[in-house]
């Protein structure tokens, strides 16, 4: 667990090592939003019941298809997931869940990732929660350009600090 700015951070890979090997070839599992959201929900339920973390709000940060999974999980379990950040995400994959999301949601997209910008704009309009969309100048889909992941980290940190509290 990492701690910064008063936030505890737990990084969870939603695919097992064996599943990642399969997915590297088939690319199927990364698009199984229901499975990925289910795993996020299981993790959120466990964190909420654990003595060390049970009094903390949970925020989900998802990249690419993980952004869609985080939004589905937030829609299905608003009592656990209290904020969402999607980086270069595919919120379009959460299409049916978007209007049910209650968690404050930040969509972060690279300015040079034109197709994903449009997907995020359409999803943004469907969200009925506190929401914001930030477009990072000069960034492509993976934010590999110098300093761009640092920009994403600052935006995400500030969003979580603003919207997460201990209960």
N, C-alpha and C positions, 0 to 999 in steps of 0.2 A: 504494500500500500504506500503510495506517495502522498506527501502532505505539502501543500503550498497555498498561500493566501487564505488560510483557514479552511481549506477544502481537503478532504481525504479522497484520494484517487485510487481506484481499483481497476486495473486493466483486465478485461476478459476477452479472450478469443472465442468467438461463437462456433468455430469449427474445431474438431479434434485434429490431431496431426494426420491421422489416417484419412479423415474427410478432406483435409486440405490437399493431400496427394491426389485423391480422386478429382477434386474440384479443379486442380491445376490442369487436368486433362479435359474434363467434361464441361466445366464452368456452370454446372447445374445447381450446386448447393448454395452458391452465393446469391442465387435468385430465389431461393426457397424462403421467402419473407416470413411465411407462417412459422416455419421451424426456427428461424433466427429470432423472431419476436418471442416465441415460446421460451427459448433459452434465456432471453433477457428478462422475461417475466419470472422465470424460476430463480434467476440470480437476484432479482429485486425482492422477491418473497423471502429468500434466504437472508439477504442483508437486513431486511426489515425485522426478521425474527431473531437475529443474532444480537447478543447483549452489547457488543462493542459498536455496532452500527445501527441498531434498531431505532435510535432517536434522531438519526440523520435523514434529511431529505435525499432522494436519489435523483441524479441527473444522468442522462444518457448522451454520449457523444458517439455518433455513427458517421463513418466515412463510406461513400459510394452507396452500395445496397444496404449497408449497416444503418444509414440514415433512414431509409424506408422502414427497416425493422424496428428502429428506436421509436418511430412515430406510431407504428401499429401497437407496440408494447405500451406506449404512453396512453393511447386511446383505450386499450383494453384494461389497463390497471392504473387509473389516475390517482388512486390512493397511495401508490408506491412511487411512481415516476413523476417528479415534480418539475423537471425542466429537460429540454432536449436541444442539442446542437447537432446539426447535420453539416458535414464538410464535404463539398463536392458530391453531395448526396443525391439519392434517387427517391425523393419524396413521392414521385409519381407512382412508385411501386406500392405505396400505402394509400392509394387513391380512395378506396372505400372508407378508410379509417380517418382521413384528414379532418373532416368536419366534427369528429368526436374528440379530437385531441384537446385537452384542457391545459396541459403543461405549457408554460411559456416556451416558445420555439424560435431558435435562431437558425437561419439557413445561410451558409457561407459558400460562395461559389467563386471560382476564378474568372476574371474578366475575359480570359482567352479560352474559356470553355463554353462556347456559344450554345451548343445543344442542351447542356445541363442548366444553363441560365434560364432558358425557356421552360424546361421541365419544372424548375424551382419557382418560376413566376406563376405558372398555372397552379401549382400546389399551394403557393403562398396565398393566392386568392381564395382557396377552399378552406384554409385554416381559419377557425373562429376564435382562437385563443390570442393571448398576448404574443406578438410575433414581430420579427424583424428579418430582413434579408440584407446581407452585406456582400458586396461584390469586391473582391480583392484585386486591385489593379495589377496587371502584368502577370497574373497567375494562370496556369493551365490546370487541367483536371486534378493532377496529383500534387500541385503546389510545390513542385520540385525546384523552382527558381529560388536563388539566394534570398533568405529572409522571409519568404512567403509562409512557410509553416510556423515561423515565429509570430507572424501577423495572425494566423489562425488561432494559435495558442492563446494570444492576448485576448482576442475577441471571445473565445470560448470561456476563458477564465473569468473575464468580466461579466459574461452572461450568467455563469453559474454563481458567482459571488452575489450578484444582484438578486437572483431568484431562488437560491437554496438556503435553507436555514435548518438548524436543529429543532426538533419538536419537543 
